């Protein structure tokens, strides 16, 4: 009895110790499981970011600082980005051209808008185009369109600089470039209409007139001034106007101005008024079909309108 009664407390204490140990072990195991699960979840959440770190990741806003853009030069397996007119494009698909060993690697990781137009790849690797003419800005916009319409290159954002501000809004220079591009596109449409025939008068000549110099017409961009017939919708009659055309040889539908050669880009349409007063009869019709006596007046009216 004595021995048995003494062994009972010892047995109880042993059971309590084992239970406590088991409980502690269970808690530890539970904590370990929770930590492991949390770690896996966090790792899964970070996976896209970790995957992007190797080749470079982009901010969610799509706005890159120049220093950030410079990282995407194709080195060490990174993506290749370039910017033109402030728009950033991923050109990794063309790494044989834009990669470290490519002939156009100088464009990678920067906005070198100026050099696209000037062709100076050492001194003009910058986005400073504030001194560009309208024609140069239009040419720059055509380069932008090349990347925007390319099947393998993708638009990924904007670079903060001379074309977009820190909020991603277009700057005055960007708006100016867009306006120049729109004007150039309109001119191209007008030239195409002139080349297609019947719409030559849709490309009007530049016109000026003064008492001292008389009337003059001229064309830009290699086009030539011609006298063409155009329907006068108000009167229902044909009227002769000046139009800029590409052809050099005159034709019945596009005649030369009197005294103006077939390759001349500037033609006189009427003599100075002072010369008329000094040696001509102001009431006579000088030149018959010469637009200098009738068409130039019409052109001057168009210019004022």
C-alpha positions, 0 to 999 in steps of 0.5 A: 500500500505504502509503495503503491501510494507513493508511486501514484504522485510520481506517475501523475507528475510524469504524465503532466510533464509529458502532456506539457511537452506534447503541448509545447511541441504542438504549439511550436509545430503550429507556429512553424506551420503558420510561419511557413505558410506566411512565407510561401504566401509572401514569396508568391506575392513578391514573385512578379517583382522578384522576376522583374528585378532581374531584367528591370521593372517599370513603375506602375504610373508608366512615368520614368525618370531619365536615370531610370530609363538609362538602366534599360540598355540591354546590358546583363539581359535587361530589357531595351527601352528607348524614347522618342518625343518623350514616349517610351517603347520596348524594342527588346524584340530588335535587340540585334539592332538596339542591343549592346552590340547593335548599330543603334545601341546609342538610342537604348536607355535614352530619349535622343529625339534630336539625333533622329532628325539631325543625324548627329549621333555623338553630339545630339543624343538629347531630347532638346529640340526647342530650336527645331523648325516645323518641318523638323518637328514633323520629321521627328513625329514621323519617327515616333509614328514608326515605333508606335506602328511597329508590330514588334515594338510596344509602348510602355510609358513616358519619360519625364523631360522636355515632352512630358512633365512630372504628372505625365502631362504634355509640355508646350514643346510636345503640343507644338510638335504634335501641331507640326505633325498634323500640319505636315500630314494635312500638306501631304494629303493636299499634295496627294490630292493634287497628284491624283488629278482634278484636285490640283487647285486644292493646293493653293499657291503662296500669294503676295501683292504690293504696288511696288512689286506687283503680284507674285505666286510661289510654291514650297517643297519642290512644287511648281505654280500652275494656272489650273481650272477649278469649279466656281461653285458659287457662280457655276462657272470655271475659274482659273486659280493658282495651284502647286503641282509636281509636274514640270511640263505644262498641260491644258489643265495646268498652264504656265504663267506668262513669262515664267519657266516650266521649272520656276517655283516663283512667278510674277502674275502682275506688274507693279502698279507704279509701272502701270501708271507710268507707261500703260493705259490703266483701262486696257486689258494687258495680257488677255489670258494672263492671270496677272490681270484677273487671277492675281486679284482672285488670289489676293482675295483668297489670301485676305479671306 
